[in-house]
Each structure stands twice: as C-alpha cells, then as structure tokens.
C-alpha cells in the first residue's frame, strides 16, 4: 500500500497559482475543438465534443432519457436534445419509448455508435499511453490516484469569498 505524503502548500499562493494555471491550460486543451477534431480524425469519426460526451455517458450508463443524460453530462437539456438529434442523424443513437413508461423517450447507443465510441476510446488510450511513456510506473500510479481525488475536491468543495476567509482566521 502506498504511503500518503503530506506536502506543505505555500499558502502565499505561489504553488496554488501554478496549479490553477496548469488546470486552466488543461481545460483549454481538453475543451479545444481543434484537439477534439484531431482525435476524431484519427478515429475516422465525425462527432462533436458534446456529442462524444453524450455517447460515452450513454454507453457507460445504458439507456437514458434526454433529461437524465443532460443532468449526468451537466449540459443544458435543450443543447443535449440538439446533440442527440445530430447523433441520431449520424446513426450513432436511437430514440425509443421507455419500456416502463411509454410517455418517456429514452436514448440508446446503436451498434454503429458503439463502434465509433470504441475507436475514439482507443485513440484516446493510445494518446495517453504516448503522453505517459516517459513517466515512471510510480508516477503513473500516483497520477491515477491523485487526479480523481483532486477532481472530486474541485466538484465538492465550495468557493469561499473574502468574508469567509476572514472568519476562519
């Protein structure tokens, strides 16, 4: 079992600022349409970034209503609906009536959609392997442990204003 190391964080902001800047660069990189287009091209797929997010979530979760799909991907329901329509036009998903409640429409991945998702996933995995090729196994293991933990912290820890900061000190 790996021992947790405690790192003394410079509360003056030097390291915190460096981490925040690196996160900004990472988000811009992963949010880049050009980067996504290169990945899609390498996979031989025509799919938008939001469409890929929806397709991946559908494949992970199974059939979902558009509202639930929008919630899980943190998308506006109208935007999710437009993306589902585009995915449907490409033959990657299909809409069907829910077997329990015929009034509810659910979205499901088609075999073509599963194949596109598989190709995009393979391209992403190869790219990640290439990026981490020069890393030690220990560094890769630490990243795999720390990054999800960090993301959960970003998701769950609320922002504090100056008034809250003054109350703590």
C-alpha positions, 0 to 999 in steps of 0.5 A: 500500500502506498504511503500518503505524503503530506506536502506543505502548500505555500499558502502565499499562493505561489504553488496554488497559482501554478496549479490553477494555471496548469488546470486552466491550460488543461481545460483549454486543451481538453475543451479545444475543438481543434484537439477534439477534431484531431482525435476524431480524425484519427478515429475516422469519426465525425462527432462533436465534443458534446456529442462524444460526451453524450455517447460515452455517458450513454454507453457507460450508463445504458439507456437514458432519457434526454433529461437524465443524460443532460443532468449526468453530462451537466449540459443544458437539456435543450443543447443535449436534445440538439446533440442527440438529434445530430447523433441520431442523424449520424446513426450513432443513437436511437430514440425509443419509448421507455419500456416502463413508461411509454410517455418517456423517450429514452436514448440508446447507443446503436451498434454503429455508435458503439463502434465509433465510441470504441475507436475514439476510446482507443485513440484516446488510450493510445494518446495517453499511453504516448503522453505517459511513456516517459513517466515512471510506473510510480508516477503513473500510479500516483497520477491515477490516484491523485487526479480523481481525488483532486477532481472530486475536491474541485466538484465538492468543495465550495468557493469561499469569498473574502468574508469567509476567509476572514472568519476562519482566521 
